[in-house]
Amino acid sequence: MAVCCPVPGGYWSNGPVLCSQMGEEQLVSPEEVCCALRSSGTEEPLAWLQTELPQMLDSIADLASQKGHTMAQDQVGPVSRDEARLAWLHAAGDFEEAVGECVRSRARKFREICAMGFADQQEVLQALYMNRGDVDKAVIDLQRQLLEPFHTHIWQEDEVPIHLDHPDREVSGHGLGVRGARETSPTVRLAGSG
């Protein structure tokens, strides 16, 4: 059963077929064409996608961020255009629903990352924004920040010098090589042995 693309005031004739054909020509998904028809109300969705959609996505992202600021604890922060696009598609082109979806999606992602043990709200929100809402990439960035002091420490340590003329070949900075450490370690004697 074919489903037509909804348009204000009725349904677009031959919706799915024409959506697919128009989208394929411009390398735009049929979903985007159908959402553009619903959002714009025009018969020229491809032109609308090029000219008007970027501003609409920016408006969705801005309103979602503003709604996040009004929450008791801001779990939204700045929202990327990519996140706004996904919310707009999920909402089938409905502006208000897309804003709500942006807020719900970002808050869900924020709680997911916080449940992993990342407590700094601003760092989590910044990582989500920088990675366009991708939780896995945001977690990797947050882990990098946590591991930075460790990596710095590891790379600053002095390497053990290798002495080719010394019998142990490797001498620690204390003047004792591996053999020297064994020679100075206490010997355990078994009871009854002489």
KOLDO-443806 format. One line per 3 residues: number of its first residue (from 0); their letters; for each residue x, y, z of N, C-alpha, C. Coordinates in Angstrom, 2 decimals, always signed. Atoms other than C-alpha are relative to their C-alpha. Layout:
N
NUM	a	X,Y,Z,X,Y,Z,X,Y,Z  ...
//
This chain:
194
0	mav	+0.84,-1.18,+0.00,+0.00,+0.00,+0.00,+0.89,+1.24,+0.00  -0.79,-1.21,+0.12,+1.44,+3.35,-1.04,-0.53,+1.08,+0.93  +0.36,-1.11,-0.87,+1.45,+6.29,+1.33,+0.39,+1.29,-0.71
3	ccp	-0.29,-1.27,+0.67,+1.20,+9.79,-0.13,+0.69,+0.95,+0.97  -0.67,-1.02,-0.80,+3.30,+12.67,+1.08,-1.04,+1.02,+0.43  +0.99,-0.98,-0.45,+1.15,+14.94,+3.26,+0.42,+1.42,-0.36
6	vpg	-0.21,-1.40,+0.32,+0.80,+18.53,+2.16,-1.15,+0.77,+0.64  +1.11,-0.77,-0.54,-1.21,+21.27,+3.85,-1.12,+0.13,-1.03  +1.14,-0.11,+0.89,-4.66,+21.18,+2.33,-0.27,-1.25,-0.81
9	gyw	+0.28,+1.23,+0.73,-4.54,+17.62,+1.03,+1.24,-0.86,-0.16  -1.12,+0.89,+0.27,-2.22,+14.99,-0.38,+0.51,+0.24,-1.40  -0.65,-0.21,+1.27,+0.21,+15.37,-3.19,-0.25,-1.22,-0.87
12	sng	+0.28,+1.15,+0.85,-0.81,+13.17,-6.11,+1.30,-0.69,-0.40  -1.18,+0.83,+0.33,+1.60,+10.34,-6.92,+1.16,+0.28,+0.95  -0.99,-0.41,-0.99,+3.47,+11.28,-3.75,+1.25,-0.83,+0.07
15	pvl	-1.23,+0.76,-0.20,+5.87,+8.41,-3.12,+0.86,-0.12,-1.25  -0.76,+0.18,+1.23,+6.85,+7.90,-6.75,+0.68,+1.32,-0.38  -0.55,-1.28,+0.38,+7.32,+11.57,-7.49,+1.04,+0.49,+1.02
18	csq	-0.99,-0.35,-1.03,+9.11,+12.15,-4.16,+1.32,-0.69,-0.29  -1.23,+0.77,+0.27,+11.59,+9.42,-5.01,+0.70,+0.51,-1.24  -0.60,-0.44,+1.25,+12.14,+10.61,-8.57,+0.64,+1.37,+0.15
21	mge	-0.55,-1.35,-0.18,+12.61,+14.26,-7.62,+1.24,-0.02,+0.88  -1.13,+0.08,-0.91,+14.93,+13.37,-4.77,+1.22,-0.63,-0.63  -1.11,+0.69,+0.65,+17.05,+11.00,-6.83,+0.75,+0.92,-0.95
24	eql	-0.63,-0.91,+0.95,+17.69,+13.67,-9.43,+0.94,+0.98,+0.69  -0.79,-1.01,-0.73,+19.07,+16.09,-6.82,+0.79,-0.59,+1.16  -0.69,+0.71,-1.08,+20.61,+13.46,-4.49,-0.58,+0.39,+1.36
27	vsp	+0.73,-0.32,-1.23,+17.99,+14.24,-1.84,-0.90,-1.19,+0.30  +0.82,+1.16,-0.35,+16.21,+11.50,+0.08,-1.49,+0.31,-0.18  +1.45,-0.21,+0.14,+12.48,+11.00,-0.53,-0.62,+0.58,+1.28
30	eev	+0.52,-0.52,-1.26,+11.89,+11.71,+3.17,+0.18,+1.51,+0.08  -0.25,-1.44,-0.03,+13.48,+15.15,+2.82,-0.95,+0.73,-0.93  +0.92,-0.63,+0.94,+11.34,+15.94,-0.21,-1.40,+0.07,+0.62
33	cca	+1.33,+0.02,-0.62,+8.17,+14.90,+1.62,-0.09,+0.98,+1.17  -0.01,-0.95,-1.13,+9.13,+16.87,+4.73,+0.02,+1.43,-0.51  -0.04,-1.34,+0.58,+9.91,+19.89,+2.54,-1.37,+0.40,-0.52
36	lrs	+1.36,-0.29,+0.47,+6.47,+19.63,+0.97,-0.90,+0.39,+1.17  +0.83,-0.29,-1.17,+4.87,+19.60,+4.39,+0.39,+1.34,+0.63  -0.47,-1.22,-0.65,+7.03,+22.41,+5.78,-0.27,+1.24,-0.85
39	sgt	+0.07,-1.18,+0.86,+6.88,+24.71,+2.76,-1.39,+0.25,-0.55  +1.31,-0.16,+0.62,+3.46,+24.04,+1.30,+0.09,+0.37,-1.47  -0.16,-0.35,+1.41,+4.90,+24.71,-2.16,+0.11,-1.27,-0.84
42	eep	-0.18,+1.11,+0.93,+5.08,+22.50,-5.21,+1.44,-0.11,-0.46  -1.42,+0.01,+0.36,+8.83,+23.21,-5.48,+0.85,-0.33,+1.23  -0.71,+0.33,-1.24,+10.31,+21.32,-2.52,+1.52,+0.02,-0.14
45	law	-1.46,+0.04,+0.15,+13.81,+20.99,-3.98,+0.60,+1.39,+0.11  -0.49,-1.37,-0.12,+14.26,+24.73,-4.34,-0.11,+0.45,+1.46  +0.19,-0.36,-1.40,+12.88,+25.18,-0.81,+1.09,-0.63,+0.87
48	lqt	-1.06,+0.68,-0.77,+15.37,+22.62,+0.53,+1.32,+0.76,-0.09  -1.26,-0.72,+0.20,+18.23,+24.65,-0.92,-0.01,+1.38,+0.65  +0.02,-1.40,-0.44,+17.07,+28.12,+0.09,-0.50,+0.20,+1.43
51	elp	+0.67,-0.28,-1.28,+14.87,+27.87,+3.19,+0.34,-0.98,+1.13  -0.24,+1.00,-1.05,+15.77,+24.65,+5.01,+1.13,+0.37,+0.94  -1.07,-0.34,-0.95,+19.12,+25.87,+6.41,-0.45,+0.97,+1.09
54	qml	+0.48,-0.95,-1.00,+17.39,+28.80,+8.13,-0.97,-0.67,+0.96  +0.94,+0.70,-0.86,+14.63,+26.53,+9.42,+0.75,-0.88,+1.00  -0.77,+0.87,-0.89,+17.19,+24.09,+10.84,+0.72,+0.81,+1.08
57	dsi	-0.62,-0.87,-1.00,+19.04,+26.95,+12.53,-1.02,+0.46,+1.03  +1.06,-0.41,-0.92,+15.74,+28.12,+14.04,-0.38,-1.14,+0.94  +0.31,+1.17,-0.84,+14.96,+24.60,+15.29,+1.09,-0.18,+1.05
60	adl	-1.12,+0.18,-0.93,+18.43,+24.32,+16.85,+0.00,+1.10,+1.06  +0.01,-1.11,-0.95,+18.17,+27.78,+18.47,-1.13,-0.14,+1.01  +1.14,+0.15,-0.92,+14.70,+27.16,+19.92,+0.20,-1.18,+0.95
63	asq	-0.27,+1.15,-0.87,+15.75,+23.74,+21.24,+1.00,+0.39,+1.09  -0.99,-0.46,-0.98,+18.76,+25.35,+22.94,-0.65,+0.91,+1.03  +0.69,-0.91,-0.92,+16.56,+28.07,+24.44,-0.91,-0.76,+0.96
66	kgh	+0.85,+0.81,-0.88,+14.11,+25.49,+25.77,+0.85,-0.74,+1.03  -0.90,+0.68,-0.93,+17.04,+23.65,+27.32,+0.45,+0.92,+1.12  -0.42,-0.97,-1.02,+18.14,+26.82,+29.14,-1.10,+0.26,+1.03
69	tma	+1.11,-0.24,-0.94,+14.68,+27.12,+30.72,-0.24,-1.19,+0.92  +0.16,+1.18,-0.84,+14.91,+23.62,+32.21,+0.74,+0.22,+1.32  -0.66,-0.10,-1.31,+15.91,+23.18,+35.87,+1.50,-0.25,-0.13
72	qdq	-1.40,+0.28,+0.31,+19.18,+21.61,+34.72,+0.09,-0.08,-1.51  -0.11,-0.02,+1.45,+20.18,+22.41,+31.15,+0.65,-1.30,-0.47  -0.49,+1.26,+0.54,+20.51,+18.99,+29.54,+0.06,+0.05,-1.52
75	vgp	+0.05,-0.13,+1.45,+20.37,+20.37,+26.00,+1.23,+0.72,-0.52  -1.14,-0.76,+0.48,+23.01,+23.05,+25.49,-0.18,+0.40,-1.44  +0.12,-0.35,+1.41,+23.79,+24.21,+21.97,-0.24,-1.24,-0.85
78	vsr	+0.39,+1.12,+0.86,+22.27,+21.97,+19.28,+0.55,+0.26,-1.40  -0.58,-0.15,+1.34,+23.96,+21.36,+15.92,-1.09,-0.06,-1.07  +0.93,+0.04,+1.14,+22.28,+21.74,+12.54,-0.31,-1.45,-0.40
81	dea	+0.23,+1.41,+0.33,+22.72,+17.99,+11.93,-1.04,-0.63,+0.91  +1.00,+0.50,-0.94,+20.74,+17.20,+15.07,-1.38,+0.56,-0.32  +1.27,-0.62,+0.38,+18.05,+19.65,+13.99,-0.58,-0.67,-1.24
84	rla	+0.46,+0.67,+1.21,+17.87,+17.96,+10.58,-0.61,-1.36,+0.34  +0.54,+1.31,-0.38,+17.38,+14.53,+12.15,-1.34,+0.15,+0.71  +1.26,-0.23,-0.72,+14.67,+15.89,+14.45,-1.09,+0.44,-0.97
87	wlh	+0.95,-0.46,+1.00,+12.97,+17.63,+11.51,-0.51,-1.17,-0.83  +0.42,+1.18,+0.74,+12.93,+14.38,+9.54,-0.86,-0.92,+0.86  +0.76,+0.85,-0.91,+11.71,+12.43,+12.56,-1.40,+0.55,+0.24
90	aag	+1.29,-0.66,-0.22,+8.89,+14.95,+13.00,-0.77,+0.18,-1.31  +0.65,-0.07,+1.30,+7.92,+14.61,+9.31,-0.21,+1.43,-0.47  +0.05,-1.37,+0.47,+8.61,+18.29,+8.69,-0.76,+0.97,+0.88
93	dfe	+0.74,-0.88,-0.91,+6.57,+19.67,+11.59,+1.00,+0.78,+0.87  -0.97,-0.85,-0.67,+8.50,+22.62,+13.05,-0.02,-0.17,+1.51  +0.10,+0.08,-1.47,+7.21,+22.53,+16.65,+0.37,-1.39,+0.51
96	eav	-0.34,+1.36,-0.40,+7.48,+18.76,+16.85,+1.51,-0.24,-0.13  -1.45,+0.14,+0.19,+11.06,+18.98,+15.53,+0.75,+0.63,+1.16  -0.64,-0.66,-1.15,+11.98,+21.43,+18.30,-0.10,-0.91,+1.23
99	gec	+0.19,+0.90,-1.14,+10.49,+19.10,+20.91,+0.85,-1.26,-0.11  -0.82,+1.20,+0.21,+12.26,+16.09,+19.39,+1.47,+0.30,+0.24  -1.39,-0.41,-0.25,+15.56,+17.99,+19.47,+0.28,+0.02,+1.50
102	vrs	-0.18,-0.12,-1.45,+15.13,+18.73,+23.18,+0.01,-1.40,+0.63  +0.08,+1.35,-0.58,+14.09,+15.15,+24.03,+1.22,-0.85,-0.36  -1.14,+0.79,+0.46,+16.87,+13.57,+21.95,+1.29,+0.43,+0.70
105	rar	-1.23,-0.49,-0.63,+19.62,+15.80,+23.36,+0.01,-0.32,+1.49  +0.06,+0.30,-1.43,+18.43,+15.34,+26.97,+0.25,-1.49,+0.23  -0.21,+1.44,-0.11,+18.37,+11.56,+26.43,+1.50,-0.32,-0.17
108	kfr	-1.43,+0.21,+0.23,+21.94,+11.65,+25.06,+0.82,+0.50,+1.18  -0.68,-0.56,-1.16,+23.08,+13.87,+27.94,-0.08,-0.97,+1.18  +0.16,+0.94,-1.12,+21.65,+11.46,+30.53,+0.77,-1.29,-0.23
111	eic	-0.75,+1.23,+0.33,+23.21,+8.48,+28.72,+1.48,+0.17,+0.31  -1.42,-0.24,-0.24,+26.68,+10.01,+28.88,+0.26,+0.20,+1.49  -0.18,-0.21,-1.45,+26.25,+11.15,+32.50,-0.08,-1.33,+0.76
114	amg	+0.11,+1.32,-0.64,+25.23,+7.58,+33.42,+1.30,-0.79,-0.13  -1.29,+0.67,+0.17,+28.68,+6.49,+32.18,+1.05,+0.53,+0.96  -0.92,-0.51,-1.00,+30.29,+8.56,+34.93,+0.58,+1.37,-0.31
117	fad	-0.47,-1.34,+0.33,+30.94,+11.89,+33.20,-0.93,+1.00,+0.66  +0.85,-0.84,-0.83,+29.69,+14.50,+35.63,+0.00,+1.47,-0.39  -0.08,-1.42,+0.33,+30.80,+17.87,+34.22,-0.99,+0.33,-1.11
120	qqe	+1.09,-0.32,+0.91,+27.67,+19.25,+32.56,+0.49,+0.73,-1.25  -0.46,-0.80,+1.15,+29.43,+21.80,+30.34,+0.88,-0.81,-0.93  -0.86,+0.83,+0.85,+32.03,+19.30,+29.10,-0.82,-0.99,-0.82
123	vlq	+0.86,+0.96,+0.70,+29.33,+16.76,+28.21,-0.76,+0.71,-1.12  +0.75,-0.74,+1.02,+27.22,+19.36,+26.37,+0.90,+0.46,-1.13  -0.95,-0.45,+1.03,+30.27,+20.71,+24.54,+0.43,-1.17,-0.88
126	aly	-0.40,+1.18,+0.78,+31.36,+17.21,+23.49,-1.13,-0.43,-0.94  +1.12,+0.35,+0.87,+27.87,+16.48,+22.16,-0.13,+0.98,-1.16  +0.10,-1.00,+1.07,+27.80,+19.74,+20.20,+1.13,-0.18,-1.02
129	mnr	-1.15,+0.13,+0.89,+31.30,+19.27,+18.78,-0.09,-1.25,-0.89  +0.13,+1.25,+0.75,+30.38,+15.75,+17.63,-1.38,-0.15,-0.61  +1.30,-0.06,+0.67,+26.99,+16.78,+16.20,-1.00,-1.01,+0.55
132	gdv	+0.98,+0.86,-0.65,+25.05,+14.74,+18.74,+0.35,-1.47,+0.01  -0.41,+1.41,+0.03,+26.96,+11.48,+18.20,+0.56,-0.37,+1.38  -0.36,+0.36,-1.37,+27.16,+9.88,+21.66,+1.35,-0.71,+0.05
135	dka	-1.27,+0.76,-0.02,+30.00,+7.48,+20.84,+1.20,+0.91,-0.19  -1.11,-0.92,+0.24,+32.24,+10.22,+19.45,+0.17,+0.97,+1.17  -0.08,-0.91,-1.15,+31.38,+12.52,+22.37,+0.68,-0.70,+1.17
138	vid	-0.63,+0.76,-1.09,+32.38,+9.80,+24.86,+1.49,-0.15,-0.25  -1.42,+0.12,+0.33,+35.67,+9.27,+23.04,+0.72,+1.31,+0.31  -0.62,-1.30,-0.30,+36.41,+13.00,+23.28,+0.12,+0.23,+1.50
141	lqr	-0.04,-0.17,-1.46,+35.54,+13.04,+26.98,+1.07,-0.90,+0.62  -1.04,+0.91,-0.51,+37.78,+10.02,+27.60,+1.39,+0.54,-0.31  -1.30,-0.60,+0.35,+40.64,+11.74,+25.76,+0.37,+1.08,+1.00
144	qll	-0.26,-1.07,-0.97,+40.29,+14.71,+28.10,+0.44,-0.58,+1.35  -0.37,+0.62,-1.27,+40.46,+12.41,+31.12,+1.38,-0.64,-0.05  -1.28,+0.71,+0.14,+43.48,+10.52,+29.79,+1.17,+0.92,-0.35
147	epf	-1.06,-0.92,+0.41,+45.45,+13.60,+28.71,+1.13,+0.11,+1.02  -1.11,-0.07,-0.97,+47.40,+13.96,+32.00,+0.82,-1.30,+0.04  -0.70,+1.29,+0.01,+48.25,+10.24,+31.89,+0.91,-0.10,-1.22
150	hth	-0.82,+0.06,+1.20,+49.48,+10.43,+28.30,+1.20,+0.94,+0.09  -1.09,-0.96,-0.17,+51.54,+13.51,+29.10,+1.07,-0.58,+0.93  -0.93,+0.59,-0.96,+53.11,+11.73,+32.08,+0.78,-1.15,-0.63
153	iwq	-0.66,+1.15,+0.62,+53.89,+8.58,+30.10,+1.07,+0.46,-0.98  -0.95,-0.42,+1.01,+55.61,+10.46,+27.30,+1.12,+0.86,+0.56  -1.06,-0.80,-0.60,+57.63,+12.62,+29.68,+1.00,-0.84,+0.79
156	ede	-0.92,+0.84,-0.78,+59.22,+9.71,+31.54,+1.28,-0.25,-0.79  -1.28,+0.28,+0.63,+62.89,+9.11,+30.87,+0.08,-1.48,-0.34  -0.19,+1.39,+0.38,+63.75,+5.97,+29.01,+1.22,-0.56,+0.73
159	vpi	-1.11,+0.67,-0.66,+66.05,+3.45,+30.64,+1.14,-0.09,-1.01  -1.13,+0.05,+0.95,+69.51,+3.79,+29.06,+0.47,-1.43,-0.23  -0.52,+1.32,+0.35,+70.93,+0.77,+27.29,+1.51,+0.12,-0.13
162	hld	-1.46,+0.02,+0.03,+74.62,+0.03,+27.89,+0.45,-1.32,-0.62  -0.38,+1.21,+0.71,+75.98,-2.42,+25.38,+1.21,-0.69,+0.62  -1.18,+0.61,-0.59,+79.25,-2.97,+27.31,-0.26,-0.53,+1.40
165	hpd	+0.35,+0.48,-1.34,+77.49,-3.70,+30.63,-0.63,-1.38,-0.12  +0.54,+1.36,+0.12,+76.62,-7.36,+31.34,-1.53,-0.04,+0.03  +1.46,+0.02,-0.07,+73.00,-6.49,+32.12,-0.64,+0.70,-1.21
168	rev	+0.43,-0.77,+1.15,+72.69,-4.26,+29.01,-0.94,+1.16,+0.37  +0.93,-1.03,-0.41,+70.14,-2.20,+30.89,+0.29,+0.35,+1.44  -0.35,-0.43,-1.35,+71.13,-0.19,+33.94,-0.99,+1.08,+0.41
171	sgh	+0.96,-1.02,-0.46,+68.60,+1.73,+35.97,+0.77,+1.22,+0.48  -0.63,-1.25,-0.43,+69.28,+5.27,+37.12,+0.61,-0.09,+1.38  -0.52,+0.13,-1.36,+70.17,+3.97,+40.62,+1.32,-0.75,+0.03
174	glg	-1.27,+0.68,+0.04,+73.28,+2.20,+39.45,-0.12,-1.51,+0.08  +0.20,+1.45,-0.07,+71.76,-1.27,+39.77,-0.78,-0.46,-1.22  +0.72,+0.60,+1.11,+70.77,-3.28,+36.76,-0.90,-1.09,+0.54
177	vrg	+0.86,+1.10,-0.42,+68.50,-6.28,+36.84,+0.79,-0.98,+0.85  -0.82,+0.93,-0.77,+71.35,-8.50,+38.06,+0.32,+0.60,+1.37  -0.32,-0.65,-1.27,+72.34,-5.97,+40.71,-1.18,-0.02,+0.95
180	are	+1.18,+0.03,-0.85,+68.77,-5.88,+41.97,-0.20,-1.39,+0.57  +0.15,+1.37,-0.50,+68.72,-9.69,+42.23,+1.06,-0.31,+1.05  -1.07,+0.30,-0.94,+72.04,-9.76,+44.01,-0.24,+0.65,+1.35
183	tsp	+0.21,-0.67,-1.27,+70.92,-7.31,+46.68,-1.31,-0.40,+0.66  +1.27,+0.39,-0.62,+67.52,-8.90,+47.27,+0.25,-1.08,+1.04  -0.22,+0.98,-1.05,+67.21,-10.99,+50.44,-0.27,-1.41,-0.52
186	tvr	+0.15,+1.39,+0.38,+67.57,-14.73,+50.05,-0.88,-0.71,+1.02  +0.89,+0.73,-0.91,+64.88,-16.93,+51.50,+0.58,-1.39,+0.16  -0.54,+1.33,-0.29,+66.21,-20.03,+53.17,-1.14,-0.87,+0.50
189	lag	+1.00,+0.95,-0.45,+64.03,-23.03,+53.62,+0.39,-0.57,+1.33  -0.30,+0.60,-1.31,+63.72,-24.46,+57.07,+0.57,-1.38,-0.19  -0.65,+1.32,+0.06,+65.94,-27.45,+57.54,+1.11,-0.05,-1.01
192	sg	-1.09,+0.05,+0.96,+68.32,-26.53,+54.74,+1.20,+0.69,+0.61  -1.19,-0.45,-0.66,+71.85,-25.79,+55.66,+0.62,+1.13,-0.57
//
